[in-house]
Amino acid sequence: MKKSILLAVVGLSLAACHMIDGTNQNLIKEAKKDVASVMHDPSAAEFRNLRVVKTGSMSVVCGEVNGKNRYGAYVGFTRFMSSPKNLAPLIEDLNSDNGFAQAYSMGCKQS
């Protein structure tokens, strides 16, 4: 009896982990779509270091994106943050001080 209960608890725990992972994958998929949509060539967007950070009741997808400029050359990876349905994608602009660095450090800090 104890073994059955233990197996049930372990099984439910593993199922819950899979659901959470699936939710994160959906958030990442939506964020990639949102970020790519504001790029010059959305189909050329490359992503790396993607992660989901829970900030209060909101989930923020943080990572890096590389895209092509108007000449067709990749410009290099830059940081971004996005929260599908809550926050338009924010992409770091290395040429201006628009407060991105502060927002990224607050919204994308790892626990």
Steps between C-alpha positions, in 0.01 A plus 500: 500500500777743596687417178187572294454839664868583455487403132186708450661806662817460293293454183294812568814698576657395171180581313491847661860561397415405142201739497713785630764425237231494231372837617852641487546363149178671391614829655837471326332422168273806530788725608715388206211579265449844661871589494547379143202709388682825584822397325593616150497140369283294737580168333874549562471555878726270704450447873716371783516495881120499532343470842173577674516712814200529733458860618206516737196386302672562166736274308775670300695330223861618493774417257709616208404553137705546186353646184590634162535866413380659175816380323429137588781464753448369852560774757587287804306373798327755723291446811121512497211455737138429422186398680242383250163669562653729768808672358601594148842360417788716615829460313823653623623794295872530562505853356262660748442514871127431505493322835509151350795385710320589821172340387685184392691469826177538697269288283741229393702432813536135571393365834 
